[in-house]
């Protein structure tokens, strides 16, 4: 019960076609409102980085993009970015920092400026390290990845993501590039229990706030990847290949431990079990998509409450103990 007080949202654990456990707690839009339920839609936060990574790999299969070539082939970049590649953007080794490293932006991006202004701010920001020298999580890096996708395809990123990923995966309840705030069945975020009205501009921050989804759709994404429905197996394996080693989690008792990063995916452990982990964290939301290969378990959690809601949800999932 204590965990339930600290968590609001819905979670699903699946093995193959069997739903092993499903639970929903809390409310969609505040005290006295509609309760959370398995089919609710919520902000996916950085799970959208996995979707973008899949889109890039598909375009690489089609020879429309090349991971090891400088992004300057497709978009105009400052001279100090001339060596940055798509591989480095996807693996967070490009030298671009996170939101707080961009002058003019807060550490936590709660009110994104218009896309053109956001791109200009990122372009003017100094690199935090030389390309390829180190790992630094970077939302701005994925913004530029979406620009590369648009330059290569000639279409808006949201349309490309839908065509290459969402539609073939059967994610019928998932949208990209459209704010769903205020619609029926869509969860409002909360911070400290108080409703958090997500800025509509997040829908234009590709790779961080463009995706709204359900737990069932997230499970479909995981399973479609492993079934070869989106990418060739060898290509999909690049998502969960360790491209960058991370410093071990300072808290050895943490439920989620991350040791390396692939493309849009962390490698590590959940409850001491090997896992491929795609977490998300935004104003008023926390999310998690994971696969435990040794147990053949898919996990999808959408919380409309800030940290530590994912930890609370994992505590309640008895199937993972």
Residue pairs with C-beta under 8 A, 6 or more apart in sequence:
3 312
3 313
3 315
3 316
4 25
4 26
4 312
4 316
6 305
6 308
6 309
6 312
7 25
7 26
7 303
7 305
7 309
7 312
7 313
7 316
8 25
8 26
8 27
8 36
8 187
8 190
8 303
8 304
8 305
8 309
9 24
9 25
9 26
9 36
9 40
9 42
9 187
9 286
9 301
9 302
9 303
9 304
9 305
9 309
9 313
10 22
10 23
10 24
10 36
10 37
10 38
10 40
10 42
10 215
10 301
10 302
11 21
11 22
11 23
11 24
11 215
11 299
11 300
11 301
11 302
11 313
11 316
11 317
12 19
12 21
12 22
12 38
12 215
12 216
12 219
12 299
12 300
12 301
13 19
13 20
13 21
13 22
13 297
13 298
13 299
13 317
13 319
13 320
14 20
14 219
14 223
14 297
14 298
14 300
15 295
15 296
15 297
15 298
16 296
20 297
20 319
21 317
21 318
21 319
22 38
22 215
23 313
23 316
23 317
24 35
24 36
24 37
24 38
24 40
25 36
25 316
26 35
26 36
26 304
26 305
27 33
27 34
27 35
27 36
28 34
28 35
28 36
28 40
28 185
28 186
28 187
28 188
28 304
29 187
29 188
29 195
30 188
30 190
30 195
36 187
36 304
38 214
38 215
38 216
39 173
39 185
39 214
39 216
40 185
40 186
40 187
40 214
40 302
41 173
41 180
41 185
41 186
41 187
41 212
41 213
41 214
42 186
42 187
42 212
42 213
42 214
42 285
42 287
42 302
42 303
42 304
43 187
43 189
43 198
43 202
43 209
43 211
43 212
43 280
43 282
43 284
43 285
43 287
43 304
44 174
44 211
44 212
44 213
44 218
44 280
44 287
44 302
45 208
45 209
45 279
45 280
45 281
45 282
45 285
45 286
45 287
46 139
46 207
46 208
46 278
46 279
46 280
46 281
46 282
46 287
47 211
47 213
47 218
47 278
47 279
47 280
47 287
47 289
48 142
48 176
48 206
48 207
48 208
48 209
48 210
48 211
48 280
49 142
49 207
49 208
49 264
49 278
50 221
50 239
50 264
50 265
50 278
50 289
51 161
51 165
51 166
51 176
51 211
51 221
51 264
52 142
52 145
52 146
52 149
52 157
52 161
52 206
52 207
52 264
53 90
53 239
53 263
53 264
53 265
54 164
54 165
54 225
54 230
54 231
54 236
54 239
54 264
55 149
55 157
55 160
55 161
55 164
55 165
56 65
56 67
56 86
56 90
56 145
56 148
56 149
56 263
57 231
57 235
57 236
57 238
57 239
57 263
58 164
58 165
58 230
58 231
58 235
59 65
59 149
59 152
59 153
59 164
60 66
60 67
60 235
61 231
61 232
61 235
64 152
64 153
65 74
65 86
65 148
65 149
65 152
66 73
66 86
67 85
67 86
67 87
67 90
68 85
68 86
68 87
69 85
69 86
70 82
70 83
70 84
70 85
71 77
71 81
71 84
71 85
71 86
71 89
71 144
71 148
72 81
72 82
72 84
74 147
74 148
74 151
74 152
75 144
75 147
75 148
75 151
77 84
77 123
77 144
78 123
78 124
80 126
80 127
81 94
81 95
81 127
81 131
83 131
83 132
84 94
84 95
84 96
84 131
85 94
85 131
86 145
86 148
87 93
87 243
88 94
88 95
88 131
88 132
88 141
89 96
89 138
89 141
89 142
89 144
89 145
89 148
90 141
90 145
90 243
90 263
90 264
91 135
91 243
91 244
91 261
91 262
91 263
92 135
92 136
92 137
92 138
92 141
92 244
92 261
93 131
93 132
93 133
93 134
93 135
93 136
93 243
93 244
94 127
94 131
94 132
94 138
94 141
95 127
95 128
95 129
95 130
95 131
95 132
95 133
95 134
95 136
96 122
96 125
96 127
96 128
96 136
96 138
96 140
96 141
96 144
97 125
97 127
97 128
97 136
97 138
97 140
98 107
98 136
98 137
98 138
98 139
98 140
99 105
99 106
99 107
99 108
99 109
99 139
99 140
100 106
100 107
100 108
101 125
101 128
101 136
102 121
102 122
102 125
102 140
103 121
103 124
103 125
104 121
105 118
105 121
108 283
109 139
109 205
109 208
109 283
110 199
110 283
111 199
111 201
112 118
112 199
112 201
112 202
112 204
112 205
112 209
113 121
113 201
114 201
114 204
115 204
115 205
118 143
118 205
119 143
119 144
119 147
122 140
122 143
122 144
125 140
128 136
129 136
135 244
135 245
135 246
135 261
139 205
139 207
139 208
142 206
142 207
142 208
143 205
143 206
143 207
143 208
145 206
145 207
146 157
146 206
146 207
149 157
149 160
150 156
150 157
150 160
153 160
156 177
157 176
157 177
157 206
157 210
158 175
158 176
158 177
158 178
158 206
158 210
161 176
161 177
161 210
162 176
164 230
165 171
165 221
165 230
166 174
166 175
166 176
168 224
168 229
168 230
169 217
169 220
169 221
169 224
169 225
169 229
169 230
170 217
170 220
170 224
171 213
171 217
171 220
171 221
172 217
173 213
173 214
173 216
173 217
174 211
174 212
174 213
174 214
174 217
175 211
175 212
175 213
176 206
176 210
176 211
177 203
177 204
177 206
177 210
178 203
178 212
179 198
179 200
179 202
179 203
180 186
180 212
181 188
181 197
181 198
181 200
186 212
187 285
187 302
187 304
188 195
188 196
188 197
188 198
188 284
188 304
189 195
189 196
189 197
189 198
189 282
189 283
189 284
189 285
189 304
189 305
189 306
190 196
190 284
190 304
190 305
190 306
191 283
191 284
191 305
191 306
192 306
193 305
195 284
196 283
196 284
196 306
198 209
198 282
198 283
198 284
198 285
199 283
202 208
202 209
202 210
202 282
203 209
203 210
204 210
208 282
209 282
213 302
214 302
215 300
215 301
215 302
216 300
218 289
218 300
218 302
219 298
219 300
221 289
222 289
222 291
222 298
222 300
223 298
224 230
225 231
225 236
225 239
226 236
226 291
228 236
230 236
238 262
238 263
239 262
239 263
239 264
239 265
239 276
240 262
240 265
240 267
240 276
241 262
241 263
242 259
242 260
242 261
242 262
242 267
243 260
243 261
243 262
243 263
244 260
244 261
245 259
245 260
246 258
246 259
246 260
246 261
246 266
248 257
248 259
249 256
249 257
249 258
255 270
255 271
255 311
255 314
255 315
256 268
256 269
256 270
256 275
256 277
256 279
256 288
256 310
256 311
256 314
257 268
257 269
257 270
258 266
258 267
258 268
258 277
259 267
259 268
259 269
260 266
260 267
260 268
261 267
262 276
264 278
265 276
265 277
265 278
266 276
266 277
266 278
266 279
267 275
267 276
267 277
268 274
268 275
268 277
269 275
270 277
270 290
270 292
270 299
270 314
270 320
271 314
271 320
271 321
273 292
273 294
273 295
273 320
274 292
274 293
274 294
275 290
275 291
275 292
275 293
276 290
276 291
276 293
277 288
277 289
277 290
278 288
278 289
278 290
279 286
279 287
279 288
279 310
280 286
280 287
280 288
281 287
281 306
281 307
283 306
284 304
284 305
284 306
285 302
285 303
285 304
285 305
285 306
286 301
286 303
286 305
286 306
286 307
286 309
286 310
287 301
287 302
287 303
287 310
288 299
288 300
288 301
288 310
288 313
288 314
289 299
289 300
289 301
290 298
290 299
291 297
291 298
291 299
292 299
297 319
297 320
299 317
299 320
301 310
301 313
301 314
303 309
303 310
303 313
314 320
